[in-house]
Amino acid sequence: MSIRFNVDEILEMAETIEVNGAKFYRKAAEQISDATARGLMLDLAATEDVHRETFAAMRRGLSAKEKGESFVPPDEEVVRYLRAWADGQVFDVTKDPSEELTGEESFEDILRIALGREKDSVVFYLGFKDATPKTWGREKIDEIIREEMRHIAVLTTELARVRGELQ
């Protein structure tokens, strides 16, 4: 039995990922006293807002027919990944990651949590892109994947700086 996906629902989940990411970064910024580190968190939150709007625009651009259509990804590996993701085995988009922050975390802790979330997002978007018909905006998904990868690079560099591994 094949599993079917609806692009409108997947785009809605992508929006939720971005909303949750922005909330996480804003809450993290509230906990950080260092102005530069706080600015980094707020910049990342603003980028997540842009990503959310990209997915919202993609959803608005769907025709009524496309919104109602479902599709079966052509690759069985992608189907298994998306099934695991949909079952919450990969990560749960309905869970607000900002709720993980207690206010007791160090900046290093926040960076590690953020890195994990960004990696999860990249994995989701790669699976989503591979499962999505070319006519449904794969190039926009590619742009967001590149941006999330930039976030990973920024966070990794900042983590190395905090640990004293960079001069």
Secondary structure by P-SEA (a helix, b strand, c coil): cbbbbbaaaaaaaaaaaaaaaaaaaaaaaaacccaaaaaaaaaaaaaaaaaaaaaaaaaaaccccccccccccccaaaaaaaaaaaacccccccccccccccccccaaaaaaaaaaaaaaaaaaaaaaaaaccccccaaaaaaaaaaaaaaaaaaaaaaaaaacccc
